[in-house]
Amino acid sequence: MTQKQTIIGRVSQLARANINALLDRAEDPEKMLDQLVRDYSNSIAEAEEAVAQTIANVRMAEADLQTDRDAAAEWGRKAAAASAKAEEMRGAGDPDGAYKFDNLARVALGRQIQHENDVRSAEPTIAQQNETVEQLKGGLVTMKTKLEDLKARRGTLVARARSVEAQEKVQDAMSSIDVMDPSSDLARWEDNIRKQEAMVAGRAEAQSASLEDQFAELESSDGDAEIEARLQQLKSQG
């Protein structure tokens, strides 16, 4: 019975296994999927062998049960025949012969009772074993269904895993670009150029202002000369 419980436990555990949870914990989903397929295939093969042996044992027990039933019925018929023969001889005035066949009837009835006891003892055990077989069959069906589903989903799951891996690499690359953003260097370079352009323009403007001041000074000198000339003219007239 312990062996049967062990088989049920293994089959039930595999049948209840959550594939998605296993994949979530896997560092390499593709290898995990391949390993799952191998493990499931091996476990199913082992479970099928164990279930087949269990079924064989049950069928042998059922055959023994039927043998006991047939034997009980046969010994019952023999007991009835011996009892009838004893009555016939007793009616014919042969008490010794009647006694002999009554004893045979008693032996036959004892054998019948023995086989009937064996039948009553075996029936509940075999019924329980058949329930176990049905549980094992159901577990195997679930395991095989999961295996086929796993095989069918393998390609899709691997593709999804690779897609996620590629997305992570792109995100890592983008993060690196953000950290080493060339546009910031370009902005600084452009700012330096603008400063240089402004400096050149400022120098040009400064030079232009200096020239205008010189001309203004020259014009101022001309004005003073005219004033002095007019002053001398006034003095000469007086």
Kinemage of the C-alpha trace (Angstrom):
@kinemage 1
@onewidth
@group {chain A} dominant
@subgroup {mainchain}
@vectorlist {calphas} color= white
{ca met a 1} P 0.000 0.000 0.000
{ca thr a 2} L 2.919 2.340 0.746
{ca gln a 3} L 4.237 1.893 -2.796
{ca lys a 4} L 0.831 2.787 -4.241
{ca gln a 5} L 0.650 5.909 -2.077
{ca thr a 6} L 4.134 6.872 -3.233
{ca ile a 7} L 3.086 6.502 -6.872
{ca ile a 8} L -0.045 8.581 -6.278
{ca gly a 9} L 2.016 11.255 -4.541
{ca arg a 10} L 4.509 11.523 -7.403
{ca val a 11} L 1.837 11.580 -10.088
{ca ser a 12} L -0.262 14.125 -8.185
{ca gln a 13} L 2.746 16.359 -7.557
{ca leu a 14} L 3.697 16.413 -11.218
{ca ala a 15} L 0.098 16.877 -12.308
{ca arg a 16} L -0.227 19.907 -10.021
{ca ala a 17} L 3.115 21.416 -11.013
{ca asn a 18} L 2.804 25.063 -12.023
{ca ile a 19} L 4.894 25.456 -15.176
{ca asn a 20} L 4.642 29.246 -15.218
{ca ala a 21} L 5.912 29.486 -11.646
{ca leu a 22} L 8.872 27.270 -12.511
{ca leu a 23} L 9.690 29.419 -15.546
{ca asp a 24} L 9.476 32.618 -13.498
{ca arg a 25} L 12.215 31.284 -11.210
{ca ala a 26} L 14.396 30.110 -14.108
{ca glu a 27} L 17.491 32.066 -15.135
{ca asp a 28} L 17.410 30.456 -18.575
{ca pro a 29} L 13.757 29.704 -19.566
{ca glu a 30} L 14.794 27.832 -22.722
{ca lys a 31} L 16.972 25.378 -20.784
{ca met a 32} L 14.269 25.156 -18.131
{ca leu a 33} L 11.667 24.245 -20.745
{ca asp a 34} L 13.869 21.569 -22.269
{ca gln a 35} L 14.603 20.175 -18.818
{ca leu a 36} L 10.898 20.186 -17.955
{ca val a 37} L 10.098 18.256 -21.118
{ca arg a 38} L 12.757 15.668 -20.272
{ca asp a 39} L 11.680 15.410 -16.632
{ca tyr a 40} L 8.011 15.087 -17.535
{ca ser a 41} L 8.718 12.501 -20.212
{ca asn a 42} L 10.879 10.429 -17.858
{ca ser a 43} L 8.420 10.757 -14.977
{ca ile a 44} L 5.507 9.774 -17.187
{ca ala a 45} L 7.390 6.717 -18.415
{ca glu a 46} L 8.209 5.679 -14.840
{ca ala a 47} L 4.675 6.397 -13.657
{ca glu a 48} L 3.184 4.424 -16.553
{ca glu a 49} L 5.351 1.437 -15.648
{ca ala a 50} L 4.349 1.662 -11.981
{ca val a 51} L 0.680 2.099 -12.864
{ca ala a 52} L 0.863 -0.829 -15.264
{ca gln a 53} L 2.309 -2.993 -12.488
{ca thr a 54} L -0.412 -1.827 -10.108
{ca ile a 55} L -3.108 -2.619 -12.657
{ca ala a 56} L -1.556 -6.025 -13.293
{ca asn a 57} L -1.637 -6.791 -9.562
{ca val a 58} L -5.266 -5.702 -9.326
{ca arg a 59} L -6.269 -7.778 -12.333
{ca met a 60} L -4.529 -10.804 -10.844
{ca ala a 61} L -6.366 -10.219 -7.573
{ca glu a 62} L -9.635 -9.931 -9.485
{ca ala a 63} L -8.879 -13.206 -11.252
{ca asp a 64} L -8.184 -14.864 -7.879
{ca leu a 65} L -11.434 -13.374 -6.557
{ca gln a 66} L -13.379 -14.846 -9.457
{ca thr a 67} L -11.665 -18.180 -8.880
{ca asp a 68} L -12.794 -18.107 -5.254
{ca arg a 69} L -16.332 -17.244 -6.324
{ca asp a 70} L -16.398 -20.080 -8.839
{ca ala a 71} L -14.881 -22.483 -6.290
{ca ala a 72} L -17.463 -21.492 -3.654
{ca ala a 73} L -20.251 -22.123 -6.121
{ca glu a 74} L -18.718 -25.424 -7.222
{ca trp a 75} L -18.281 -26.677 -3.659
{ca gly a 76} L -21.836 -25.633 -2.961
{ca arg a 77} L -23.038 -27.801 -5.834
{ca lys a 78} L -20.917 -30.701 -4.591
{ca ala a 79} L -22.293 -30.300 -1.079
{ca ala a 80} L -25.843 -30.317 -2.430
{ca ala a 81} L -25.111 -33.388 -4.576
{ca ala a 82} L -23.525 -35.268 -1.638
{ca ser a 83} L -26.414 -34.357 0.658
{ca ala a 84} L -28.930 -35.542 -1.941
{ca lys a 85} L -27.010 -38.794 -2.371
{ca ala a 86} L -26.972 -39.308 1.409
{ca glu a 87} L -30.750 -38.900 1.575
{ca glu a 88} L -31.162 -41.289 -1.314
{ca met a 89} L -29.123 -43.986 0.457
{ca arg a 90} L -30.854 -43.355 3.713
{ca gly a 91} L -34.149 -43.869 1.943
{ca ala a 92} L -32.773 -47.070 0.421
{ca gly a 93} L -31.919 -48.419 3.867
{ca asp a 94} L -28.173 -47.818 3.637
{ca pro a 95} L -27.275 -45.722 6.708
{ca asp a 96} L -23.545 -46.248 6.271
{ca gly a 97} L -23.671 -44.918 2.729
{ca ala a 98} L -25.836 -42.010 3.884
{ca tyr a 99} L -23.326 -41.213 6.649
{ca lys a 100} L -20.460 -41.291 4.147
{ca phe a 101} L -22.118 -38.832 1.765
{ca asp a 102} L -23.224 -36.583 4.618
{ca asn a 103} L -19.574 -36.349 5.619
{ca leu a 104} L -18.666 -35.502 2.023
{ca ala a 105} L -21.331 -32.797 2.057
{ca arg a 106} L -19.845 -31.407 5.272
{ca val a 107} L -16.365 -31.282 3.701
{ca ala a 108} L -17.767 -29.562 0.610
{ca leu a 109} L -19.636 -27.029 2.729
{ca gly a 110} L -16.437 -26.314 4.685
{ca arg a 111} L -14.588 -25.623 1.417
{ca gln a 112} L -17.459 -23.453 0.207
{ca ile a 113} L -17.384 -21.385 3.400
{ca gln a 114} L -13.602 -20.972 3.125
{ca his a 115} L -13.828 -19.601 -0.427
{ca glu a 116} L -16.747 -17.350 0.496
{ca asn a 117} L -14.648 -15.902 3.341
{ca asp a 118} L -11.803 -15.297 0.912
{ca val a 119} L -14.229 -13.510 -1.419
{ca arg a 120} L -15.567 -11.272 1.352
{ca ser a 121} L -12.034 -10.431 2.474
{ca ala a 122} L -10.740 -9.658 -1.037
{ca glu a 123} L -13.665 -7.592 -2.386
{ca pro a 124} L -13.078 -4.340 -0.393
{ca thr a 125} L -9.328 -4.513 -0.967
{ca ile a 126} L -9.789 -4.928 -4.708
{ca ala a 127} L -12.376 -2.128 -4.765
{ca gln a 128} L -9.883 0.191 -3.073
{ca gln a 129} L -7.153 -0.878 -5.481
{ca asn a 130} L -9.425 -0.094 -8.432
{ca glu a 131} L -10.015 3.393 -7.023
{ca thr a 132} L -6.264 3.820 -6.796
{ca val a 133} L -5.876 2.699 -10.402
{ca glu a 134} L -8.464 5.249 -11.558
{ca gln a 135} L -6.660 7.999 -9.657
{ca leu a 136} L -3.376 6.984 -11.244
{ca lys a 137} L -4.940 6.898 -14.703
{ca gly a 138} L -6.385 10.376 -14.161
{ca gly a 139} L -3.030 11.674 -12.985
{ca leu a 140} L -1.304 10.203 -16.027
{ca val a 141} L -3.830 11.817 -18.357
{ca thr a 142} L -3.212 15.180 -16.689
{ca met a 143} L 0.545 14.725 -16.934
{ca lys a 144} L 0.377 13.789 -20.611
{ca thr a 145} L -1.886 16.749 -21.328
{ca lys a 146} L 0.548 19.081 -19.575
{ca leu a 147} L 3.456 17.574 -21.463
{ca glu a 148} L 1.755 18.102 -24.829
{ca asp a 149} L 0.826 21.646 -23.792
{ca leu a 150} L 4.395 22.265 -22.696
{ca lys a 151} L 5.762 21.017 -26.013
{ca ala a 152} L 3.256 23.099 -27.954
{ca arg a 153} L 4.025 26.237 -25.951
{ca arg a 154} L 7.778 25.770 -25.919
{ca gly a 155} L 8.406 27.751 -29.101
{ca thr a 156} L 6.170 30.613 -28.027
{ca leu a 157} L 7.597 30.754 -24.524
{ca val a 158} L 11.186 30.675 -25.798
{ca ala a 159} L 10.395 33.461 -28.274
{ca arg a 160} L 8.842 35.533 -25.498
{ca ala a 161} L 11.823 34.924 -23.252
{ca arg a 162} L 14.233 35.990 -26.005
{ca ser a 163} L 12.109 39.048 -26.726
{ca val a 164} L 12.244 40.068 -23.084
{ca glu a 165} L 16.005 39.520 -23.074
{ca ala a 166} L 16.371 41.683 -26.203
{ca gln a 167} L 14.222 44.416 -24.679
{ca glu a 168} L 16.366 44.382 -21.547
{ca lys a 169} L 19.512 44.752 -23.670
{ca val a 170} L 17.965 47.688 -25.574
{ca gln a 171} L 16.945 49.331 -22.303
{ca asp a 172} L 20.454 48.851 -20.923
{ca ala a 173} L 21.898 50.374 -24.080
{ca met a 174} L 19.496 53.318 -23.857
{ca ser a 175} L 20.478 53.825 -20.234
{ca ser a 176} L 24.128 53.929 -21.271
{ca ile a 177} L 23.306 56.483 -23.959
{ca asp a 178} L 21.472 58.611 -21.415
{ca val a 179} L 24.466 58.550 -19.102
{ca met a 180} L 26.907 59.399 -21.934
{ca asp a 181} L 24.646 61.742 -23.906
{ca pro a 182} L 26.660 63.322 -26.771
{ca ser a 183} L 24.042 66.055 -27.166
{ca ser a 184} L 25.200 67.649 -23.907
{ca asp a 185} L 28.762 67.950 -25.273
{ca leu a 186} L 27.391 69.399 -28.490
{ca ala a 187} L 25.414 71.975 -26.539
{ca arg a 188} L 28.540 73.054 -24.651
{ca trp a 189} L 30.496 73.329 -27.899
{ca glu a 190} L 27.708 75.409 -29.482
{ca asp a 191} L 27.662 77.659 -26.428
{ca asn a 192} L 31.419 78.224 -26.762
{ca ile a 193} L 30.986 79.151 -30.434
{ca arg a 194} L 28.265 81.635 -29.516
{ca lys a 195} L 30.515 83.164 -26.905
{ca gln a 196} L 33.325 83.459 -29.440
{ca glu a 197} L 30.971 85.011 -31.994
{ca ala a 198} L 29.743 87.479 -29.378
{ca met a 199} L 33.343 88.354 -28.470
{ca val a 200} L 34.243 89.033 -32.117
{ca ala a 201} L 31.157 91.208 -32.500
{ca gly a 202} L 32.005 93.027 -29.287
{ca arg a 203} L 35.520 93.760 -30.451
{ca ala a 204} L 34.220 95.010 -33.785
{ca glu a 205} L 31.731 97.235 -32.009
{ca ala a 206} L 34.452 98.502 -29.672
{ca gln a 207} L 36.715 99.338 -32.581
{ca ser a 208} L 33.879 101.098 -34.354
{ca ala a 209} L 33.119 103.189 -31.256
{ca ser a 210} L 36.761 104.287 -30.978
{ca leu a 211} L 36.793 105.507 -34.600
{ca glu a 212} L 33.614 107.530 -34.095
{ca asp a 213} L 35.144 109.152 -31.018
{ca gln a 214} L 38.152 110.238 -33.064
{ca phe a 215} L 35.926 111.841 -35.683
{ca ala a 216} L 33.905 113.521 -32.959
{ca glu a 217} L 37.076 114.947 -31.433
{ca leu a 218} L 38.126 116.190 -34.843
{ca glu a 219} L 34.777 117.917 -35.323
{ca ser a 220} L 35.093 119.460 -31.887
{ca ser a 221} L 38.518 120.879 -32.811
{ca asp a 222} L 37.120 122.430 -35.990
{ca gly a 223} L 34.396 124.157 -33.955
{ca asp a 224} L 36.918 125.721 -31.576
{ca ala a 225} L 38.973 127.069 -34.461
{ca glu a 226} L 35.921 128.785 -35.919
{ca ile a 227} L 35.077 130.326 -32.567
{ca glu a 228} L 38.601 131.715 -32.245
{ca ala a 229} L 38.466 133.082 -35.805
{ca arg a 230} L 35.227 134.943 -35.128
{ca leu a 231} L 36.575 136.265 -31.869
{ca gln a 232} L 39.563 137.798 -33.655
{ca gln a 233} L 37.212 139.302 -36.246
{ca leu a 234} L 35.200 141.010 -33.553
{ca lys a 235} L 38.279 142.381 -31.944
{ca ser a 236} L 39.525 143.808 -35.238
{ca gln a 237} L 36.231 145.566 -35.830
{ca gly a 238} L 36.355 147.296 -32.456
